Amino acid sequence: METEYISGLPVDNLTRQDIVADLPRYLASDQKMIVTSVNPQIAMQVDQFPKVRDYILRATHRLPDGVGVVKMSKYLGGNIRERVTGIDVMDDCLHYANAHGCRIFLYGAKKEVVKLAAENIKKDYPQLTVAGFIDGYTKLKAAEIADKINATKPDFLFVALGSPKQELFLEDQIDRLNASVYLDVGGTFDVLSGTVKRAPQIFIKLNIEWLYRSLKYRRPERLVQIVQYMVKSWRMRGHSRAMAAESQRRAEAVSQEKANKSQESKAEPKNNG
């Protein structure tokens, strides 16, 4: 999987199919699969919330979740050409969980919203288990929330607190949590509950779903953030390229070390007793 650095943040050149293909390996191991979105809004928050940057850096899969990310990759000579959204990846995860009888947990949104989302998921995906849910307005402390999640033994944890709250929660608690797959999904529970409709298909196909939401929900600051993001990305292009080169060097060093150990293991004489 190729990783690019845009606006100083790592973004992976991957597809929804790549993510689904990786699910069995993580679900069968002790490794945590951490899937998070990178978009202009989040990129403009990391200076104010350094833990969001830390969470993105520790993630195993960083989604190019925004047309601004895709455009900047192209402008900067990168290879990302496909936008991958959190809501679509959650849909893929639900299909996988349903096919394999997995357990899921929902954390976030208003009490009535997360309850409706859980009910609708049960109807649409009857073979998976909704192990539990907690609304985003609970009075429980973060560690208590993590303990309640762990008690249900979920395979998948979906967190919908909006940015930066969801990334901050996960960065603080992920070492305590015991799920296999983690995905922060913003306002996805609102859509799954039926209380909010997703953008019309034409907006999704044209990669301007962000424009529909900005206009419908009167969020002009999102339009400003995209411009700010593109300016920041262009100004940081030299720094981002240096980070990408360093990341590539580290990956090659790790690969070479593994190859050397493999050769040493083969070269060791066998003890025939």
PyMOL commands that set and color helices and strands:
alter all, ss='L'
color gray80, all
select helices_A, chain A and resi 16-27+40-43+50-58+67-75+86-100+111-124+142-151+165-173+188-193+201-205+209-216+220-235+237-267
alter helices_A, ss='H'
color red, helices_A
select strands_A, chain A and resi 2-6+9-13+33-38+61-64+103-108+129-134+156-160+181-184
alter strands_A, ss='S'
color yellow, strands_A
deselect
rebuild
show_as cartoon
